[in-house]
Amino acid sequence: MTSHYLIKDLQAVTLDSASETQASILNQAKKQVGFIPNMYSNMANLPAFLESYLHGYGLFREQSDLSPAEQEVVFLAISKANDCHYCMAAHSTLAANFSGVPEEVLSAIRSGGVIGDSKIRALYEMAVEVNDSRGRPESDRVKTFLEAGYTETHLLAIILAVSVKVLSNYSNHLFDTDVDEAFAAYEVGQTE
């Protein structure tokens, strides 16, 4: 079995080590989040990378026409499907403390259990399907999704979320990003 490649030469960018462009983006991120997450410090090695992530993430939050809890379910579904320990911890923290995801839904997602709420389950399954199928979801799965009350526009929102999560999940894989203290209570293996 081969192991995946990890970044060797790039280091996390701090405000002290940042170029003017990097510092500007990191300060923007700090203003939005309250601190500079480790993931952002890694992404800042290529400013366009972090800027693209923040832009797409913000647009998904603003224009997806999904509730904050539904948005978090989508991000959790994709992060779990992509096996991103960092994003699972971060979005679990947001789900539990800010986005209003019911505890039983978060627990089911984290443990791989069945989500009891059929509408949220349809959303979760569609997010996984869109991610895993590379944008070619099965017709039956889409039918269930639409019958649950979602629209084809929500499918596009899920693709936007997948795009954002590809940036974060994949960069976290390359950097093996350490989970920030703010998200540590929900690190994989915790509170399961």
Stockholm file with secondary structure:
# STOCKHOLM 1.0

chainA/1-192         MTSHYLIKDLQAVTLDSASETQASILNQAKKQVGFIPNMYSNMANLPAFLESYLHGYGLFREQSDLSPAEQEVVFLAISKANDCHYCMAAHSTLAANFSGVPEEVLSAIRSGGVIGDSKIRALYEMAVEVNDSRGRPESDRVKTFLEAGYTETHLLAIILAVSVKVLSNYSNHLFDTDVDEAFAAYEVGQTE
#=GR chainA/1-192 SS CCCCCCCCSCCCCCTTTCCHHHHHHHHHHHHHHSSCCHHHHHHTTSHHHHHHHHHHHHHHHHHSCCCHHHHHHHHHHHHHHTTCHHHHHHHHHHHHHTSCCCHHHHHHHHHTCCCSSHHHHHHHHHHHHHHHTTSCCCHHHHHHHHHTTCCHHHHHHHHHHHHHHHHHHHHHHHHTCCCCGGGGGGSTTSCC
#=GC SS_cons         CCCCCCCCSCCCCCTTTCCHHHHHHHHHHHHHHSSCCHHHHHHTTSHHHHHHHHHHHHHHHHHSCCCHHHHHHHHHHHHHHTTCHHHHHHHHHHHHHTSCCCHHHHHHHHHTCCCSSHHHHHHHHHHHHHHHTTSCCCHHHHHHHHHTTCCHHHHHHHHHHHHHHHHHHHHHHHHTCCCCGGGGGGSTTSCC
//
